Each structure stands twice: as structure tokens, then as C-alpha cells.
């Protein structure tokens, strides 16, 4: 489980960048995916699981897209 919870995520997303005032943020996150296998070989494309709670749980960095100021960072693996 990651260190970011939903209320803190909402607060950071709504506040935007505290350094330059930009509202455009970049999120780095681990997103779960599913691959169908047959005989240990992939037989389709990856289906990404973008459910809200898992998305927020996987975020390990939030940065400003304009000035690259890091607003949240965690070196703890969220998975």
C-alpha cells in the first residue's frame, strides 16, 4: 500500500503547483494490468486496471508539468 491517501491526493491535485502556480501535474504511478496467456505466451494486449482507489494507491510521485517541482514523492514501493 502506498503512502498517499485519497484526501491528500485531492488536496494536492486541487492546489496545483506551489512554486509556479500551474494546475498541470504529472503523476508517476504503478497501474495493475492483466495479460491473457496461453501456453506461457501472451495472446492479447494488456488490459489496464484504472480503478480509482488502486490508481491513487500506486502513485509514487506527483510533480508540476511546467516547472518539475516535486509535490509528493515516496521511495516506498506501493505494491
C-alpha positions, 0 to 999 in steps of 0.5 A: 500500500502506498503512502498517499491517501485519497484526501491528500491526493485531492488536496494536492491535485486541487492546489496545483503547483506551489512554486509556479502556480500551474494546475498541470501535474504529472503523476508517476504511478504503478497501474495493475494490468492483466495479460491473457496467456496461453501456453506461457505466451501472451495472446492479447494486449494488456488490459489496464486496471484504472480503478480509482482507489488502486490508481491513487494507491500506486502513485509514487510521485506527483510533480508540476508539468511546467516547472518539475517541482516535486509535490509528493514523492515516496521511495516506498514501493506501493505494491 
